[in-house]
Amino acid sequence: MFLEVERVDGIREANRNQWNHVVEHADLGCVFHRYEWLRAVEDGMDREPRHLLVSKKGNPIAVFPNVVDDLGPVGRLKSIHPGFGGPIAATDEERAIELLLDAVAERCDGRILFNQIRPYDQGFVRYHDLLRERGYGVAVRSSRFVLDLTRGWEPILEGMDGKRRRGIRRGHEADVEVVEEPASASVLADFHDDYARVMDRVGLSAFPRSFLAELGRLDERIAIFSLRVDGERRGMYLYVVDEEQSGLQHLYSAVTEEHFEHHAPELLHEHAINWAIDRGYDTYELRGSAPDFRNGVFRFKEYFGARPIPLLLWERGRPAPALSALNLARTLHRQFDPPWP
């Protein structure tokens, strides 16, 4: 059956229901492939979109979202940032994925010298040979941390490091509560203030206020929890609900150092884990880190009993030698590829 590849230079060019239908029926589809997330990235980050879509008899069956990432005078086609991407297909998988991988090369023109595919699911390893045939190399530069929620809260609590369990216990000794906040403009603006301070403390760049504001449009896909101490906010966490992969993902933190005395990280994670269990999700994801057990963030996630999973990344230069220059730049600039989107 004849399949047609289309360029989509902005998610609003696509039909929202048809695009999301592909995401919901592709085994590797996740919340970051959805129309609404891509719209938030395009509008809130001012990124240049260069998406691809495969249709069969006029109906989309496969999608491949991408945005241009500026690297000084040159650019990189990346899928997708913030978030994750990669090509996905609801049917005719082999031919559709081949068409998408061949078409993405044509989207790397002018100053675009690199192409990076950043999937969320390790299942993308099924396409490794196809990618290798097209000159891509695979690397691991970050990891995510997963809790199996099907075990229930008590086994999860028992699997935590003693310090984390004590933090939860001591946190509850004060007059505290965790509440779900609306994803309103005012809450997201307050969140961004402390989020920017957190990112500055760890030496990374915060996403702009405009991007977090756009996340408010994701409606039920965004969850925000705040710790209240004597009625006052003392830290917030922002989550994205990944119905496609049956998980709750911790995305961004607005817990500053002064909130630590109230055990905000432990209490917020405790509440969010139980919130996700109550809603029947299979996994809870803490934010990622560099894949290095010596890294403090890596150890902190492990202390919650979460299992580290490497995030696979495929990359190639266009032309191929350009990748060597990119790797050299990484050794000189820490923020060139942050460990988490």
N, C-alpha and C positions, 0 to 999 in steps of 0.2 A: 504494500500500500504506500502511495506517495506521501512523504512527509515534507513539510515546508518549514524552513527556518526564517524567523522574522527578527528584526532589530527593534528593540523597545527603548527609545531614548527618553525615558521618564515613565514611572509606573502608572501615571494617569492615562497613558496611551493604551494600557491594557484594561480588559474587563475585570473588575474586581472579583466577581463571583467565579468566573472561569479560572482566573489565576489561582485563587485560594482552593478551588476544587482540585487542581493539580497538587498543591501542597498537601492537602488533606488525604489524598489517595496515593501519594508517593511514599514508599517505605522510609526514605531518608529525609522526608520533608520535616521541617521544624518551624517554630514560631518566627524565626528570623527570615524565612523565605516568604512569609505572608505579605500580602499587599500593604497592610497597615504599617508593618515595621519598615518596609522599604519607603513608604511615603514619609514616615517620620525622619528617616535618614536623609532623604532628598530635601525635605523642607527645612529640617532643623540643623543640618550640617552643611548645607549648600554644596553637596557633592555632585559631580557630574555622573549621571547614570548611563550605563551601557549594558542594558540587560539583553537577554536572548530568550526566545520562545520558539518551541516547535509545535506545529499544528498538524492535525490529521483531519481532512475533510472540513477545514475551517475551525476545528475545535482544539484548543491548547491541550497538549498531552505531556509537555516537558518544559521546564523553565530553568534559567541560569542567571540569577541576579549578579550584577557587578557594578562597582563604582570606581571612579578614578581617584587615586590617592596621590597627592602631590609630594614629590621628593625633590624639592628645589627646582632646578631647571627641567627636570624630567618627571615622568609620571609612571604610576604602576596601576594596572587594572586588577582590582582586588574584590573578592567576594566573601562577605560584604562587611563593611566597617562603618559604624559599630555593629557587632553581631557576627554571624557566621553565614556561609553560603554553600556554594558548590552546585553542580548540575544535578537535578532530580527529574525523574520520569515516572508518570503514573502508569504508562503502558508502552509497548514497543521499546523496551528499555535499551537494548543493545544499539539499535540504529539511532534512536533519539539522542543517547549520550554521545555517540560518535559524532553526530551532526553538531551538537553543542560544543564539543571540544575542538572541532575543526573550525567552527564559526568564531570562537573566541579569539583565535589567532588573528582574524581579520579585524577584530575590534581593537587590536593593539597597533595603532598607527600613529604617525606623527611623532610626538615626544614620548609616547607610551612605550617604554623599553622593557617592562617586566610584567609578568602575569602571575598572580598569586591566588591559589584556591585554598580557602580556609573553611573546611567543613567542621560541623559540630559533632557528628557521629563517626565513630571509628569504622562503621559499616562502609564508609567511602573507600576503604581499602579494596573493595571489590573492583574499583576502577583503576587500581594502581598500574596494571600492565598497559591499559589504554593510555594512561598519562605518560608512562615511561616511554612508550613508542613515539610520543609526541614531544619528547625532550624534557619532560618535567623530572625534577628530583624531589625526594621527600625529606622532610626534616621535622624535628620535634623541638619547638621553642617555648612551649607552655603546656600546662596540664590543667584539667578540671578535676573537681573532687565530688564524689557521688555517695549519697546515703541511700540504702535500700529501704524504702518506707514500708514495704510489705511486711517487714518484721514487726512493726508496731513500735510505740514510743519506749517502753521499758527496756527491750533489748538494745535499742539505739542508745539510750542513756547509759546502760551498763557498758557499752562498747567505747564510751568516751574516756579520755584521760581523766585521772582523779582531779586535776586542777580545774578542768571544765565543769565537772560535776559539782565541785565545791563552789565555783562561781555561780552556778545556777541556784544552789541552795542558799548561799549568802545573799544573792540578789533578792530573793524572796523574803528575806528578813526585814526589809524596809517596806514602806508603803508605796508599792510600785504596781503598775499594770501596763500591759501592752495592748494598744488599740490599733485598729485598722483605720488608716486615714484615706479620705477621698483623693483621687488623682486630679485635684483641682489646680488651677493656675497658682493660687496662693501657696498651697502645700508644696507644689513642685518648686516654686521660687525659694521657699524656706529650705527645702531639701538641698537645692543647689548650693546655697551659701556654705553649709557645712561640708557637703560633698567636695567642693572646691578646696576647702581647707585640708581635708583628708588626702586628696590627691597631691596637693602641694607638699604635705608632710612626707609622702613616700617618693617624691621626686618625679611624678608623672603629670602629664597635662590633663586637666579636666575637660570633659566635653562641654560645649557651650550651653548656656542657659536655654537657648532656643531649642536645642535637641530635647532636653528634658521636658520642656513645655509641650513639644509635639507628642511625647509619650502619653500625655493625658488623653489623646485621641484613641488609644488602644483599648479604652473602656475596661472590660472585664479581664483583659490580658495583663493588666498591671495591678500589682498589689503593693501597698506601702504600709509598713508597720512602724509605730513609734513607741518608745518607752516613755511612760509618764511617771515621774517621781514627784509626789505631793502636787499632782495635777499639772506639772510642767514637763515639756518635752525634754528628754535627755538622750537624744540619738534616734536616728531613723534608718531603716533598710528599705531598699526598693527592689522588687521582684518582678519577673515576667513569668506568666503562666504559659507553659508549653503543652497545650492539649495534644498536639500531634505526637509528642514523645512522652506524654503522661508524666510531666515533671514540673516542679516549681524551681526556678532558677534565681538565685541571689545575684543581682546585677551590680548594684552600686550601694556604697555605704556613706551615710552621713553621721557616723559615730566618731566624734573627735576625742582627743586624749582626755579632756575633762569629763567625758561621759564614762570613762573606764571605771571610775570609783563606784559606779552604780551597777557594774557588771552588765552593761548594755549589750555587748556582743553575745554573751551567753543567753541572756533573757530573750533577746530578739530572735536568735536562732531557735531557741526552745519553742517559742510561740509559733514561728513560721513552720517548723517541722510538724507540729501538731495540727496546725491549720491545714497543711497539705495532706496529712494522714486522714483527717476528717473528711476531706473531699475526694479521697480515693486515688490520689496520685501515687505512682510507683516509685518515683525518685525525687530526692531533694539535692540540689546542687549548690555548693558553696562556690564563691568566686575562685578563679584559678590563680596560678602563680607560676613562676619559673620552675622548671622541672629539676629541682635541686633540693635534696633533703637538708642541706645546710642553710637554706633560705628560711627566715623566720616565718614568713607567710605560709610557706609549704608546711612547716611543722605545726603551725596553728590549725590549719585545716585538718591535718592528720589527727590532731588531738581530739577532734570532734568524732573520730571514728570513721571519717570519710575515706573512700578508696580513691587514690589518684589514678586518673586515666589520661594517657598522653593525647594531646591534640595534634593530629597529623596535619601537615601543611605541605602542599605541592607548589613548586615554583619553577619558573624558567625565565630566562632572558630572551628578549626579542630585539636584536639577534642574540643567540645563546651566550656569547662572551660577555654581554652586559651584566650577567648575573654575578660574575666575579667582582665587578666594581660595586655592586649592591652589597655583597657580603663584606667587603672591606669597609664600606660606610657603616655597617652595623657595629663593627668593632670600635668605631670612633664616636658613635652617638647612641647613648643608652635608650633614648625614647624613639629610636627608629622603628622598632617593632615592640610595643608594650606587651607584657605577658598576658593581658586580658583585654577583650574589646570593650 
